[in-house]
C-alpha cells in the first residue's frame, strides 16, 4: 500500500526521540541531585584545623587524618547516592533502554562534580593566607574543604551503573521465549501420520 511504507520509519523515529527525552530527563534529574551530595559532604566531612604564627600557616595537628576523612566521606556519600539513584531510575523506568542508562551515567558524573564544587564553595575559604590574617595570629581556623583523591568522583557513577545493572538483571522485564520448532514427530497434529483406515490390509 502506498501509505504504509512510511509508518515503520516514522514510528522508529518517534521511539528514538522518546527514549532520548527520557535519557535527558534522567541525566538532568540525577545531576541536580548532586546539590544534596555537596550539602551532605559539607555537613559530615571533618574540618582541618590550621593555625598561623603571623608569618606562616601550619596544620594544628600535623598527624591528623582529617584530609583522609574528607575524601572518605565524599566516597561513601557518592556510593550511597549512586545506589539510590539507580533504584529510583529503575523504579520509574523499569523498561530501561540504552538512553536511560546513558542518562544515568552522564547525570551521575555531573552530580559528583556538582557536589564536589558546591561543597568547596560553601565550605571554608581556600584563601588560607587571607583567612589567617582575618582571625589573627595564634588563632585556630578551619582549612578549605578539598578533595585530595579525585578518584572519589567516580563513586557515584560506578555504583549507579552497577546497581542499575543488578536491578535490571534481577527484576527487569524478560524477553519472551522463542517458540519451539515445529518438527515432525513433536506432537503437531498437522505433522503426525494419519492412522490406517479400518478393515484394510496393514501388511
N, C-alpha and C positions, 0 to 999 in steps of 0.2 A: 504494500500500500504506500502511496507517495508520502502521506503524512506521518508514517510510523518510523521512518529512518532516523528522525532527529530526536526521538523520545529517549533512547538509550544514552547518547552523549549528554543531552541536557540534564537528565536525571543524575548522571555521574558527576557533572559539574556542580550541581546543587548539593550533592552529598559532600564533595570536596570542600565547598565553601562553608557548609555547615560544620564540618569537622575542624576547619581552620579557625572558625569563630570560637568553637568550644576550646580549642587549644590556646587561643589568645586570651580568653576569659580566665582559664586556669592559670596561665602564666602571670597575668596581672594580679589575680587574687592572691596567689602564693607570694609574689614579690612584695605586695603591700603588707602582708603579714610579717615581713621582716622587721617592721617597726616594733612588733611585740618582742622579737628577739633582742633588738637593741635595748629596749626598756628593761627587759628581764636581766640582761647581761650587766647593765649599769647598776641595777639594784643588788644583784647577788655577787658580783665579782669583788674580790678583796681589793683594798687600796694599798698602794705602795707609799709608805711614809718616807718623806725626804726632809732634809734639814740643810740650812745654809749657815756658814760662818761669816758671811759678809763678803767673802771673796770667791767662794766656790760652793757648789751644791753637791750634797752627798746623800747616799742612801742611809737612812737612820739605822736600818738593820741590814747590814751587808750580806748576811747569811739567810735572809728571809726568802720565802718561797712564794711571795705574793704574785710574782710575774707568772710562775707556773700555774697558780690558781686561776689567774685571769684567763689564760689560754684554755685551761681545763674546763672552766665554767662555760666558755663560749662553745667548746666542742660538745659538751653534754647537752646544752640547750639546743644547739643546732641539730644534734641527733634526735632529741625529743620532738622538736618541731618538724623534722623530716618525716618521722613515723606518723605524726599526727596529720600532716598534710597529705601523706599517702593514703591514710584511712579516709579522710574527708573526700578527697578526689575520687577514690574508688566507690564510696557510697553514693556520691552524686552522679558519677559517670561510670556505672557498673559495666556498661558495654565496652568501655575502654576505647581503643583506637590509637594509632600512632601519633596523631596530632595532640591528643590529650597527654600522652606520655612525654612528648617533646615539650609541651607547655609546662608540665610539672617539672621537668629537668631545668628548663630555662628559668622558670619562676623561682626555683629553689636556689639557683646560683645567684640571681639578683637579690633574693631575700637575705642571703648570707652577707652580701656586700652592703645592703641597706642597713642591716642590723649592726654590722661592724662600724660603718661610718657614723651611724646615728649614736651609738654608744660612745664613740670617741668625741663626737661633737658635744654631747650633753655632759660628758664627764669633766674632770679637772682639765684646765687648760694645758696645752702642750708647750706653751712658752714658760719653761721652768725658771729661767732667769728672772723674768718679769714677776712671776708668782712669788719667787723667793724674796725679791725686793719689796713686794707688797706686804707680805706677812712679817718681814723683819728678820734680822739676824738671830739665830738660835731658836727660831720657831719651827715647829714641825708642820708640814703641809702634805697634801696628797699629790703624788705624781700622776701624770696623764694615764688614761686607760688605753693601753696599747696591746695589739695582738702580735706577739712575737712569732708564733708558729702560724704562718699563713695557710698551712695545710688544714687548719681548723675550719676554713671557709668551705671545705668540701664535705663536712659532716652532714649538713642538711641535704644537699643533692644526693649524696651516696645513700643515706638512709631512706630518703624519699623513693629513690629508684628501687632499692632492694625491697622495701616494704610494699610498694605497689606491685612489684613482680610476684611476691609471695601471695598477696591477697588475690591477685588475678588468677594465679595458678590453682589456688585452693578453692576460691569461691566464685570465680568468674564464669560467664556463660560457656557452655560446652557446644562445640560444633556437632551437628547430627552425624551419627554413624552412617557410612555409606551402605547402600543396600547390598545384600549378598547376590552373587552372580546367579542367574537363572540357568544353571546347568542341568542337563537331562539326568534323571535319577535322584534329584534333590527334593522330590515331593511335589513338583509343579504339575497340576492336572493336565496342562497342555503338552508336557513333555513325556508323561507316562505312557507306556504301551497299552493299547486297549486290550481288555480280556478277550479270550477266544469266544466265538459265538457258541451257544449251547447246541448240542446234537451233531456237531461237525467233528470230523476226524482230526485229533490233535497230534497224530503221529508225524 
